[in-house]
Each structure stands twice: as C-alpha cells, then as structure tokens.
Amino acid sequence: MTTEFTYPDVGVSAAADLPGGYHHLERARTIGTGREDFVRASDRLAGWEMHRRAGIRVSPDTPRAAEGVEVRLSLGAGPLTIGAPCRVVYVIDDQREKGFAYGTLPGHPESGEERFAVLWREDDVVEMSIRAFSRPATWWARLGGPVARRVQLGITQRYLRAMDQRRQGRARP
C-alpha cells in the first residue's frame, strides 16, 4: 500500500497560482550560463546533490528523482534530528527546463509541496527556481510559526547557493 500525501493539492506547484490556505514561497537565482551549466545543474538536482550540498541528509541509496520516488530528508543531529519524508509528484523534463516537485508524507513537520527547476533561458542564463506551498503538520511546527518560516527560507537560500555554478567553479563534484 502506498502512503498518502499529507495535503489534498497534489501537483498544484506546477500551476500558475499556488493554493490558498498555505504559506507560499518563491525564490530564483542565476546559477550559471550556457548548456554545460544547465546540464550540470540538472544532473545535480536530479541526483539530490542540491540537498546534500545544502546540508540536508539524503540516503545514499535514494534513486534519482523520478515520479513516485520516495526520499527521506533529514536535518540536525542525534535526538534533534528532524526527518522529512517526501515523494516525487512530477518531473519536469523539457529541452530548456529540468526539475521535479515533491510532496510531504506522514512524519514530515510541514504539509505541502516544493518544486525545484533549472531553466536555461533564451539569453543563455541558467536559473534555479524554487516554489513551495506549506503549512505546519505537527504541533511543534505550528508552535514554531515564524521561526519555522525563517528556517524554511534559510534552507531555500542554501539550496540556491548550493546550485550556483559560479560559486563552485567548473569542477564536477
């Protein structure tokens, strides 16, 4: 039996408008230039390297991002480790845009969806974008309110920095 998502709006992160009743987050950053940076960033994203480089633990045996793939993300240490189980909802696989979205599963402190996309624009700029809608799913996430939002924004900024090809030079990981 497949575990159900913890929210009803599955797949909506692909829509122009995010659903009401959630906190919305949208950020983007230029991360490189040209086809080589686009391909490299797309590969890092699909292989969970963005998460790992941002300090989020991902099991080494987690398959590349594909529809239906489940991933358990974790942050923290010892008894303060926060686990965040998710499942990939959809994959973006266009000539100039690659990425995926995952949704939360039971045990995640938030309820919602997050979309990650690498876009190779017509002006040759490579951009990383992140869109999310979420609301607290646990008592302690509700209690943490503004602090939880700051943590989410901080992790999003770490994701964007982790993908910036200009900060990392051209060497492959």
N, C-alpha and C positions, 0 to 999 in steps of 0.2 A: 504494500500500500504506500502511495506517495503522500508525503506530508503536505498539508495545505499551506498556502501563503497566509500571512497574518493580516492581510488587508484585502479589500474587495476590488481595488482599482488596478489589477494586474495588467501590465503593458502600457499604461497610460503615460509613462515617461516619454514615449515616442510622440505623443500628441503635442499640438501647439500650446495648449493650455493645460497646466497641471491642475489636479482636482482640488476642490475646496476642502476645508477641514484639516489640512495638513500645514506644516511649516514647509516653505519652498526654499530651495537653494539653487542658484545657477551661477556658475563661475566658468571663465575661459581664460586661456593663456596661450600666447605664441610660444611654441616649443622647438621650432626649427624652421628649416627651409628646404624645399625640394623633395623629390621622390625618395631618396635614400633615408632622410629623416622620417618621412611618412611611413615607410616600410618598417624601419627600426622601431619607431614608437608603437605602431600597430602590433608588432610582434611582442614587444614588452608588455603591452596592455593585455593581450590575449593569454600570455603566459604567466600572469599575475605578478610580474616584476614591479609594476607600479605600486602595488600594495606592499610588497616586500621592501622596496626601496623607501617607502614612507614609514616603515617601522611596524607594519601590520604583519602578523604571522599568518602564513598560509601553509597548510600541509604540503610537503614536497611532492606527494603523490596525487595532488589535485590535478585533474586533467585540464588542458587548455579550455578557456571559456567557450562553451557551446551551449545551445539551448538545452535546458534540463540538467546541466552540471551543477551539483551541489558543492558548496565551499563553506568551510568553517573558518572564519576570520577571527583572530584574537589579538588583544592588546593588553598590556600590563604584565605583571609577574606574580607568581605564587597565588595566594588567596585573593589578590586584587586583579586577577586576570578576568577580562570581560570577553566572553565568547559571543560571536555574532554569526549564526548560521544563515546562509542565503542560497538561493537557486537562481541560475541564469534564466531570465524570462525570454529574452530575444537577443539575437546577434545582428549587428549592422555589418554588412559585407558588400559595400559598393566600391567602385573604382577609386573614388576620392574620399571615402569615409569608411572607417572601420571602428568597431567597438561592440559594446553589449550593455545590457541592463540586468541587474539582479534585484530580486525581491526578498524581503525578510521572511524567515521561517520561525516557528516557535522556538523560544530561547533567545532571540535577538532582543536587545533592550529597546529598540525602536520598531515601528511598524511602517513599512513603506517601500519605496523603490528608488534605486540610484542608477543613472545612465552615464556611461563613460564613452566618449567618442573622440577619435583622432580624425581631423579634417584636413585634407590637402587642398587649399583654396586655389582658385584660378590665378591669383597673383603669386603663386609658388610658396606662400607662407603655410606652415603646418601649425595647426592649432589643436589644443586639447580642451574639451569642454566636459563639464560635469553638471548634471541636473538631478535634483532629488526632491522627493516629497516624503515627509515622515512625520510621525507623531510618537510620543512615548508609548511603549508597550509594557513597561514594568513600573512598579510603584516608585522605585528609586530613580528611574529616568524622569518620571513626572515630577518627583520632588526636586530633582536637579535642574529642571526647567532651563533658565538662562545659561547655566554652566554647561549643560548638555549641548546647547546650541553652539556655544563657543568651542567646545571640544569638536563637534561636527565640522565647523568652519575651519578649525585648525588642521584637522585631518585632511579636509579637502585641499587646503593650501599645500600640505605636504605631498598629496597626490600630484598636484600640478607641478611643484618643484621637482619631484621625482621623475617626471616625464620630460623635463626641459633638456633638450639635446645640447643647447648652447652652454648650459652649466656643467655638462658632463664630458665635454669634448666629443670626439667622434668614435672613441673606443667602444667596442661591444662589451657588455657585462660578462 
